[in-house]
């Protein structure tokens, strides 16, 4: 192999290495973007869950307020009935029912106070989370934008390298090119390696003097 062909093959190898490196980077980008999108979705889901929980608590509070009103209406009717009752036994029964209704109201009021505290705390948590969520989503969207921009740049660079490769192989002897391509399919390391001080820069093995002399002759 003459030095011109060897030089061209070295250039071809360099182009192939760059193409492989870019393809490797491009392959990673979709997964990285998907991961960031999932983080955004996770933040939105958590926010929705907090809002849903707050609505649930508010609904429970309204239900208990309605129950209190029902018991209060019942107490009003019982008080009217107490004024009209004729037997002592019936009077005591109405008093017991009234006392039970009043006790139920006390329990419900305690539960409402607890719910109000939970709702207030949850409202604060939602407000704080919304601020964090907006900042985090903006940060994640910027990362996605950067990755998409990087993808476009890499694709442009890749297309340029492929064009350079296509132009270069037109100038290489077919037999030498075929040999290069065949070796390239079989080895992971360099197809062509420069020898420096009798050391192969591809595998970093010391080349015996006899073989080194033969290489120089070739």
Rosetta constraint file for C-alpha pairs under 8 A:
AtomPair CA 1 CA 5 HARMONIC 6.51 0.50
AtomPair CA 1 CA 6 HARMONIC 6.58 0.50
AtomPair CA 1 CA 176 HARMONIC 7.89 0.50
AtomPair CA 1 CA 218 HARMONIC 6.95 0.50
AtomPair CA 2 CA 6 HARMONIC 6.29 0.50
AtomPair CA 3 CA 7 HARMONIC 5.99 0.50
AtomPair CA 4 CA 8 HARMONIC 6.26 0.50
AtomPair CA 5 CA 9 HARMONIC 6.15 0.50
AtomPair CA 5 CA 172 HARMONIC 6.48 0.50
AtomPair CA 5 CA 173 HARMONIC 7.36 0.50
AtomPair CA 5 CA 176 HARMONIC 7.71 0.50
AtomPair CA 6 CA 10 HARMONIC 6.16 0.50
AtomPair CA 7 CA 11 HARMONIC 6.29 0.50
AtomPair CA 8 CA 12 HARMONIC 6.10 0.50
AtomPair CA 8 CA 168 HARMONIC 7.51 0.50
AtomPair CA 8 CA 172 HARMONIC 6.91 0.50
AtomPair CA 9 CA 13 HARMONIC 6.01 0.50
AtomPair CA 9 CA 172 HARMONIC 7.70 0.50
AtomPair CA 9 CA 177 HARMONIC 7.67 0.50
AtomPair CA 9 CA 180 HARMONIC 7.64 0.50
AtomPair CA 9 CA 192 HARMONIC 7.48 0.50
AtomPair CA 10 CA 14 HARMONIC 6.22 0.50
AtomPair CA 10 CA 192 HARMONIC 6.46 0.50
AtomPair CA 11 CA 15 HARMONIC 6.27 0.50
AtomPair CA 12 CA 16 HARMONIC 6.14 0.50
AtomPair CA 12 CA 165 HARMONIC 6.55 0.50
AtomPair CA 12 CA 168 HARMONIC 7.10 0.50
AtomPair CA 12 CA 169 HARMONIC 7.61 0.50
AtomPair CA 13 CA 17 HARMONIC 6.10 0.50
AtomPair CA 13 CA 190 HARMONIC 7.60 0.50
AtomPair CA 13 CA 191 HARMONIC 7.30 0.50
AtomPair CA 13 CA 192 HARMONIC 7.43 0.50
AtomPair CA 14 CA 18 HARMONIC 6.28 0.50
AtomPair CA 15 CA 19 HARMONIC 6.11 0.50
AtomPair CA 15 CA 161 HARMONIC 6.48 0.50
AtomPair CA 15 CA 164 HARMONIC 7.94 0.50
AtomPair CA 15 CA 165 HARMONIC 6.59 0.50
AtomPair CA 16 CA 20 HARMONIC 6.00 0.50
AtomPair CA 16 CA 165 HARMONIC 7.88 0.50
AtomPair CA 17 CA 21 HARMONIC 6.08 0.50
AtomPair CA 18 CA 22 HARMONIC 6.16 0.50
AtomPair CA 18 CA 161 HARMONIC 7.81 0.50
AtomPair CA 19 CA 23 HARMONIC 6.10 0.50
AtomPair CA 19 CA 158 HARMONIC 6.15 0.50
AtomPair CA 19 CA 161 HARMONIC 6.71 0.50
AtomPair CA 19 CA 162 HARMONIC 7.45 0.50
AtomPair CA 20 CA 24 HARMONIC 6.11 0.50
AtomPair CA 21 CA 25 HARMONIC 6.40 0.50
AtomPair CA 22 CA 26 HARMONIC 6.11 0.50
AtomPair CA 22 CA 154 HARMONIC 6.46 0.50
AtomPair CA 22 CA 158 HARMONIC 6.70 0.50
AtomPair CA 23 CA 27 HARMONIC 6.12 0.50
AtomPair CA 23 CA 158 HARMONIC 7.88 0.50
AtomPair CA 24 CA 28 HARMONIC 6.73 0.50
AtomPair CA 25 CA 29 HARMONIC 6.68 0.50
AtomPair CA 26 CA 30 HARMONIC 7.71 0.50
AtomPair CA 26 CA 151 HARMONIC 6.43 0.50
AtomPair CA 26 CA 154 HARMONIC 7.26 0.50
AtomPair CA 26 CA 155 HARMONIC 7.97 0.50
AtomPair CA 27 CA 31 HARMONIC 7.96 0.50
AtomPair CA 28 CA 32 HARMONIC 6.37 0.50
AtomPair CA 29 CA 33 HARMONIC 6.12 0.50
AtomPair CA 29 CA 147 HARMONIC 6.69 0.50
AtomPair CA 29 CA 151 HARMONIC 7.24 0.50
AtomPair CA 30 CA 34 HARMONIC 6.06 0.50
AtomPair CA 31 CA 35 HARMONIC 6.12 0.50
AtomPair CA 32 CA 36 HARMONIC 6.41 0.50
AtomPair CA 33 CA 37 HARMONIC 6.14 0.50
AtomPair CA 33 CA 144 HARMONIC 5.77 0.50
AtomPair CA 33 CA 147 HARMONIC 7.15 0.50
AtomPair CA 34 CA 38 HARMONIC 6.14 0.50
AtomPair CA 35 CA 39 HARMONIC 6.40 0.50
AtomPair CA 36 CA 40 HARMONIC 6.40 0.50
AtomPair CA 36 CA 140 HARMONIC 6.14 0.50
AtomPair CA 36 CA 141 HARMONIC 7.91 0.50
AtomPair CA 36 CA 143 HARMONIC 7.86 0.50
AtomPair CA 36 CA 144 HARMONIC 6.96 0.50
AtomPair CA 37 CA 41 HARMONIC 6.19 0.50
AtomPair CA 37 CA 140 HARMONIC 7.78 0.50
AtomPair CA 38 CA 42 HARMONIC 5.96 0.50
AtomPair CA 39 CA 43 HARMONIC 6.30 0.50
AtomPair CA 39 CA 140 HARMONIC 7.94 0.50
AtomPair CA 40 CA 44 HARMONIC 6.38 0.50
AtomPair CA 40 CA 137 HARMONIC 5.81 0.50
AtomPair CA 40 CA 140 HARMONIC 7.07 0.50
AtomPair CA 41 CA 45 HARMONIC 6.10 0.50
AtomPair CA 42 CA 46 HARMONIC 6.18 0.50
AtomPair CA 43 CA 47 HARMONIC 6.25 0.50
AtomPair CA 43 CA 133 HARMONIC 6.35 0.50
AtomPair CA 43 CA 137 HARMONIC 7.87 0.50
AtomPair CA 44 CA 48 HARMONIC 6.19 0.50
AtomPair CA 44 CA 133 HARMONIC 7.82 0.50
AtomPair CA 45 CA 49 HARMONIC 6.12 0.50
AtomPair CA 46 CA 50 HARMONIC 6.28 0.50
AtomPair CA 47 CA 51 HARMONIC 6.30 0.50
AtomPair CA 47 CA 126 HARMONIC 7.21 0.50
AtomPair CA 47 CA 129 HARMONIC 7.41 0.50
AtomPair CA 47 CA 130 HARMONIC 7.31 0.50
AtomPair CA 48 CA 52 HARMONIC 6.00 0.50
AtomPair CA 49 CA 53 HARMONIC 6.04 0.50
AtomPair CA 50 CA 54 HARMONIC 6.24 0.50
AtomPair CA 50 CA 122 HARMONIC 7.46 0.50
AtomPair CA 50 CA 126 HARMONIC 6.57 0.50
AtomPair CA 51 CA 55 HARMONIC 6.28 0.50
AtomPair CA 51 CA 126 HARMONIC 7.37 0.50
AtomPair CA 52 CA 56 HARMONIC 6.20 0.50
AtomPair CA 53 CA 57 HARMONIC 6.32 0.50
AtomPair CA 54 CA 58 HARMONIC 6.19 0.50
AtomPair CA 54 CA 119 HARMONIC 6.06 0.50
AtomPair CA 54 CA 122 HARMONIC 6.58 0.50
AtomPair CA 54 CA 123 HARMONIC 7.40 0.50
AtomPair CA 55 CA 59 HARMONIC 6.06 0.50
AtomPair CA 56 CA 60 HARMONIC 6.21 0.50
AtomPair CA 57 CA 61 HARMONIC 6.16 0.50
AtomPair CA 57 CA 115 HARMONIC 6.46 0.50
AtomPair CA 57 CA 118 HARMONIC 7.81 0.50
AtomPair CA 57 CA 119 HARMONIC 6.57 0.50
AtomPair CA 58 CA 62 HARMONIC 6.29 0.50
AtomPair CA 58 CA 115 HARMONIC 7.77 0.50
AtomPair CA 58 CA 119 HARMONIC 7.16 0.50
AtomPair CA 59 CA 63 HARMONIC 6.22 0.50
AtomPair CA 60 CA 64 HARMONIC 6.27 0.50
AtomPair CA 60 CA 115 HARMONIC 7.96 0.50
AtomPair CA 61 CA 65 HARMONIC 6.17 0.50
AtomPair CA 61 CA 112 HARMONIC 5.75 0.50
AtomPair CA 61 CA 115 HARMONIC 6.47 0.50
AtomPair CA 61 CA 116 HARMONIC 7.65 0.50
AtomPair CA 62 CA 66 HARMONIC 6.10 0.50
AtomPair CA 63 CA 67 HARMONIC 6.21 0.50
AtomPair CA 64 CA 68 HARMONIC 6.16 0.50
AtomPair CA 64 CA 108 HARMONIC 6.17 0.50
AtomPair CA 64 CA 109 HARMONIC 8.00 0.50
AtomPair CA 64 CA 112 HARMONIC 6.88 0.50
AtomPair CA 65 CA 69 HARMONIC 6.29 0.50
AtomPair CA 65 CA 108 HARMONIC 7.80 0.50
AtomPair CA 65 CA 112 HARMONIC 7.68 0.50
AtomPair CA 66 CA 70 HARMONIC 6.22 0.50
AtomPair CA 67 CA 71 HARMONIC 6.26 0.50
AtomPair CA 67 CA 108 HARMONIC 7.93 0.50
AtomPair CA 68 CA 72 HARMONIC 6.07 0.50
AtomPair CA 68 CA 104 HARMONIC 7.93 0.50
AtomPair CA 68 CA 105 HARMONIC 5.51 0.50
AtomPair CA 68 CA 108 HARMONIC 6.83 0.50
AtomPair CA 68 CA 109 HARMONIC 7.88 0.50
AtomPair CA 69 CA 73 HARMONIC 6.09 0.50
AtomPair CA 70 CA 74 HARMONIC 6.22 0.50
AtomPair CA 71 CA 75 HARMONIC 6.11 0.50
AtomPair CA 71 CA 101 HARMONIC 5.68 0.50
AtomPair CA 71 CA 102 HARMONIC 7.49 0.50
AtomPair CA 71 CA 104 HARMONIC 7.76 0.50
AtomPair CA 71 CA 105 HARMONIC 6.88 0.50
AtomPair CA 72 CA 76 HARMONIC 6.27 0.50
AtomPair CA 72 CA 101 HARMONIC 7.69 0.50
AtomPair CA 72 CA 102 HARMONIC 7.94 0.50
AtomPair CA 72 CA 105 HARMONIC 7.93 0.50
AtomPair CA 73 CA 77 HARMONIC 6.42 0.50
AtomPair CA 74 CA 78 HARMONIC 6.13 0.50
AtomPair CA 74 CA 98 HARMONIC 7.96 0.50
AtomPair CA 74 CA 101 HARMONIC 7.69 0.50
AtomPair CA 75 CA 79 HARMONIC 6.10 0.50
AtomPair CA 75 CA 98 HARMONIC 5.70 0.50
AtomPair CA 75 CA 101 HARMONIC 6.83 0.50
AtomPair CA 75 CA 102 HARMONIC 7.71 0.50
AtomPair CA 76 CA 80 HARMONIC 6.43 0.50
AtomPair CA 77 CA 81 HARMONIC 6.15 0.50
AtomPair CA 78 CA 82 HARMONIC 6.02 0.50
AtomPair CA 78 CA 94 HARMONIC 6.43 0.50
AtomPair CA 78 CA 95 HARMONIC 7.98 0.50
AtomPair CA 78 CA 98 HARMONIC 6.51 0.50
AtomPair CA 79 CA 83 HARMONIC 6.65 0.50
AtomPair CA 79 CA 98 HARMONIC 8.00 0.50
AtomPair CA 80 CA 84 HARMONIC 6.85 0.50
AtomPair CA 81 CA 85 HARMONIC 6.03 0.50
AtomPair CA 81 CA 94 HARMONIC 7.82 0.50
AtomPair CA 82 CA 91 HARMONIC 6.15 0.50
AtomPair CA 82 CA 94 HARMONIC 6.75 0.50
AtomPair CA 82 CA 95 HARMONIC 7.82 0.50
AtomPair CA 85 CA 90 HARMONIC 6.71 0.50
AtomPair CA 85 CA 91 HARMONIC 6.04 0.50
AtomPair CA 86 CA 90 HARMONIC 7.45 0.50
AtomPair CA 86 CA 91 HARMONIC 7.49 0.50
AtomPair CA 87 CA 91 HARMONIC 6.24 0.50
AtomPair CA 88 CA 92 HARMONIC 6.25 0.50
AtomPair CA 89 CA 93 HARMONIC 6.30 0.50
AtomPair CA 90 CA 94 HARMONIC 6.23 0.50
AtomPair CA 91 CA 95 HARMONIC 6.28 0.50
AtomPair CA 92 CA 96 HARMONIC 6.20 0.50
AtomPair CA 93 CA 97 HARMONIC 6.28 0.50
AtomPair CA 94 CA 98 HARMONIC 6.08 0.50
AtomPair CA 95 CA 99 HARMONIC 6.05 0.50
AtomPair CA 96 CA 100 HARMONIC 6.13 0.50
AtomPair CA 97 CA 101 HARMONIC 6.19 0.50
AtomPair CA 98 CA 102 HARMONIC 6.21 0.50
AtomPair CA 99 CA 103 HARMONIC 6.13 0.50
AtomPair CA 100 CA 104 HARMONIC 6.12 0.50
AtomPair CA 101 CA 105 HARMONIC 6.27 0.50
AtomPair CA 102 CA 106 HARMONIC 6.40 0.50
AtomPair CA 103 CA 107 HARMONIC 6.39 0.50
AtomPair CA 104 CA 108 HARMONIC 6.12 0.50
AtomPair CA 105 CA 109 HARMONIC 6.04 0.50
AtomPair CA 106 CA 110 HARMONIC 6.30 0.50
AtomPair CA 107 CA 111 HARMONIC 6.28 0.50
AtomPair CA 108 CA 112 HARMONIC 6.07 0.50
AtomPair CA 109 CA 113 HARMONIC 6.19 0.50
AtomPair CA 110 CA 114 HARMONIC 6.34 0.50
AtomPair CA 111 CA 115 HARMONIC 6.15 0.50
AtomPair CA 112 CA 116 HARMONIC 6.02 0.50
AtomPair CA 113 CA 117 HARMONIC 6.30 0.50
AtomPair CA 114 CA 118 HARMONIC 6.30 0.50
AtomPair CA 115 CA 119 HARMONIC 6.01 0.50
AtomPair CA 116 CA 120 HARMONIC 6.07 0.50
AtomPair CA 117 CA 121 HARMONIC 6.16 0.50
AtomPair CA 118 CA 122 HARMONIC 5.95 0.50
AtomPair CA 119 CA 123 HARMONIC 5.99 0.50
AtomPair CA 120 CA 124 HARMONIC 6.42 0.50
AtomPair CA 121 CA 125 HARMONIC 6.25 0.50
AtomPair CA 122 CA 126 HARMONIC 6.05 0.50
AtomPair CA 123 CA 127 HARMONIC 6.21 0.50
AtomPair CA 124 CA 128 HARMONIC 6.22 0.50
AtomPair CA 125 CA 129 HARMONIC 5.94 0.50
AtomPair CA 126 CA 130 HARMONIC 5.92 0.50
AtomPair CA 127 CA 131 HARMONIC 6.56 0.50
AtomPair CA 128 CA 132 HARMONIC 6.46 0.50
AtomPair CA 129 CA 133 HARMONIC 5.76 0.50
AtomPair CA 130 CA 134 HARMONIC 6.04 0.50
AtomPair CA 131 CA 135 HARMONIC 6.40 0.50
AtomPair CA 132 CA 136 HARMONIC 5.99 0.50
AtomPair CA 133 CA 137 HARMONIC 5.87 0.50
AtomPair CA 134 CA 138 HARMONIC 6.09 0.50
AtomPair CA 135 CA 139 HARMONIC 6.20 0.50
AtomPair CA 136 CA 140 HARMONIC 6.10 0.50
AtomPair CA 137 CA 141 HARMONIC 5.95 0.50
AtomPair CA 138 CA 142 HARMONIC 6.16 0.50
AtomPair CA 139 CA 143 HARMONIC 6.39 0.50
AtomPair CA 140 CA 144 HARMONIC 6.26 0.50
AtomPair CA 141 CA 145 HARMONIC 6.10 0.50
AtomPair CA 142 CA 146 HARMONIC 6.09 0.50
AtomPair CA 143 CA 147 HARMONIC 6.18 0.50
AtomPair CA 144 CA 148 HARMONIC 6.18 0.50
AtomPair CA 145 CA 149 HARMONIC 6.12 0.50
AtomPair CA 146 CA 150 HARMONIC 6.02 0.50
AtomPair CA 147 CA 151 HARMONIC 6.05 0.50
AtomPair CA 148 CA 152 HARMONIC 6.31 0.50
AtomPair CA 149 CA 153 HARMONIC 6.29 0.50
AtomPair CA 150 CA 154 HARMONIC 6.03 0.50
AtomPair CA 151 CA 155 HARMONIC 6.05 0.50
AtomPair CA 152 CA 156 HARMONIC 6.22 0.50
AtomPair CA 153 CA 157 HARMONIC 6.17 0.50
AtomPair CA 154 CA 158 HARMONIC 5.90 0.50
AtomPair CA 155 CA 159 HARMONIC 6.10 0.50
AtomPair CA 156 CA 160 HARMONIC 6.32 0.50
AtomPair CA 157 CA 161 HARMONIC 6.20 0.50
AtomPair CA 158 CA 162 HARMONIC 6.10 0.50
AtomPair CA 159 CA 163 HARMONIC 6.14 0.50
AtomPair CA 160 CA 164 HARMONIC 6.19 0.50
AtomPair CA 161 CA 165 HARMONIC 6.06 0.50
AtomPair CA 162 CA 166 HARMONIC 6.14 0.50
AtomPair CA 163 CA 167 HARMONIC 6.27 0.50
AtomPair CA 164 CA 168 HARMONIC 6.06 0.50
AtomPair CA 165 CA 169 HARMONIC 6.16 0.50
AtomPair CA 166 CA 170 HARMONIC 6.66 0.50
AtomPair CA 167 CA 171 HARMONIC 7.28 0.50
AtomPair CA 168 CA 172 HARMONIC 6.90 0.50
AtomPair CA 169 CA 177 HARMONIC 7.28 0.50
AtomPair CA 172 CA 176 HARMONIC 7.08 0.50
AtomPair CA 172 CA 177 HARMONIC 6.26 0.50
AtomPair CA 173 CA 177 HARMONIC 6.14 0.50
AtomPair CA 174 CA 178 HARMONIC 5.96 0.50
AtomPair CA 175 CA 179 HARMONIC 6.18 0.50
AtomPair CA 176 CA 180 HARMONIC 6.14 0.50
AtomPair CA 177 CA 181 HARMONIC 6.16 0.50
AtomPair CA 178 CA 182 HARMONIC 6.15 0.50
AtomPair CA 179 CA 183 HARMONIC 6.24 0.50
AtomPair CA 180 CA 184 HARMONIC 6.02 0.50
AtomPair CA 180 CA 191 HARMONIC 6.76 0.50
AtomPair CA 181 CA 185 HARMONIC 6.40 0.50
AtomPair CA 182 CA 186 HARMONIC 6.83 0.50
AtomPair CA 183 CA 187 HARMONIC 6.22 0.50
AtomPair CA 183 CA 191 HARMONIC 6.29 0.50
AtomPair CA 184 CA 188 HARMONIC 7.34 0.50
AtomPair CA 184 CA 190 HARMONIC 7.88 0.50
AtomPair CA 184 CA 191 HARMONIC 5.80 0.50
AtomPair CA 187 CA 191 HARMONIC 7.09 0.50
AtomPair CA 189 CA 202 HARMONIC 6.61 0.50
AtomPair CA 189 CA 203 HARMONIC 7.72 0.50
AtomPair CA 190 CA 202 HARMONIC 5.61 0.50
AtomPair CA 192 CA 202 HARMONIC 7.49 0.50
AtomPair CA 193 CA 200 HARMONIC 6.41 0.50
AtomPair CA 193 CA 201 HARMONIC 5.62 0.50
AtomPair CA 193 CA 202 HARMONIC 5.03 0.50
AtomPair CA 194 CA 200 HARMONIC 6.28 0.50
AtomPair CA 194 CA 201 HARMONIC 5.69 0.50
AtomPair CA 194 CA 202 HARMONIC 7.37 0.50
AtomPair CA 195 CA 199 HARMONIC 5.40 0.50
AtomPair CA 195 CA 200 HARMONIC 4.64 0.50
AtomPair CA 195 CA 201 HARMONIC 5.96 0.50
AtomPair CA 196 CA 200 HARMONIC 6.60 0.50
AtomPair CA 196 CA 201 HARMONIC 7.04 0.50
AtomPair CA 198 CA 206 HARMONIC 5.82 0.50
AtomPair CA 198 CA 207 HARMONIC 5.33 0.50
AtomPair CA 198 CA 208 HARMONIC 7.58 0.50
AtomPair CA 198 CA 209 HARMONIC 7.67 0.50
AtomPair CA 198 CA 212 HARMONIC 6.65 0.50
AtomPair CA 199 CA 204 HARMONIC 5.80 0.50
AtomPair CA 199 CA 205 HARMONIC 5.62 0.50
AtomPair CA 199 CA 206 HARMONIC 4.49 0.50
AtomPair CA 199 CA 207 HARMONIC 5.86 0.50
AtomPair CA 200 CA 204 HARMONIC 4.85 0.50
AtomPair CA 200 CA 205 HARMONIC 5.52 0.50
AtomPair CA 200 CA 206 HARMONIC 6.49 0.50
AtomPair CA 200 CA 207 HARMONIC 6.94 0.50
AtomPair CA 201 CA 205 HARMONIC 7.86 0.50
AtomPair CA 207 CA 211 HARMONIC 6.59 0.50
AtomPair CA 207 CA 212 HARMONIC 5.95 0.50
AtomPair CA 208 CA 212 HARMONIC 6.06 0.50
AtomPair CA 209 CA 213 HARMONIC 6.10 0.50
AtomPair CA 210 CA 214 HARMONIC 6.44 0.50
AtomPair CA 211 CA 215 HARMONIC 6.18 0.50
AtomPair CA 212 CA 216 HARMONIC 6.33 0.50
AtomPair CA 213 CA 217 HARMONIC 6.38 0.50
AtomPair CA 214 CA 218 HARMONIC 6.28 0.50
